[in-house]
Amino acid sequence: MFAVVRTGGKQYRVAAGDKIVVEKLDGEAGASITLGDVLLAGEGSELKSVEGLTVAAEIVAQAKAEKVIVFKKRRRHNYRRKNGHRQNHTILKIVSVG
């Protein structure tokens, strides 16, 4: 069975046993969380009702993404700005759907 859940402003298609990387969620590694914002659920090509459906997940790790370099330049104006950013994210393992 699969489900489409929304967390951190993005949507993910998940099934039991999947590992996904989402925006940072509160909790320590090994903690269990519930994703309640289920948009769609089904099995094969049949869709199921999402009334009261939740997705149980376990936090595998809290990590940081690769560094992104932001470089701005305006030619002939002696304007240069260099900035870096590393986004925090959470790695989840889907335990069950339903």
Summary of the structure (lengths in Angstrom):
residues: 98
radius of gyration: 18.5
end to end distance: 8.5
largest distance: 60.2
contacts: 243
relative contact order: 0.31
helix: 0%
strand: 65%
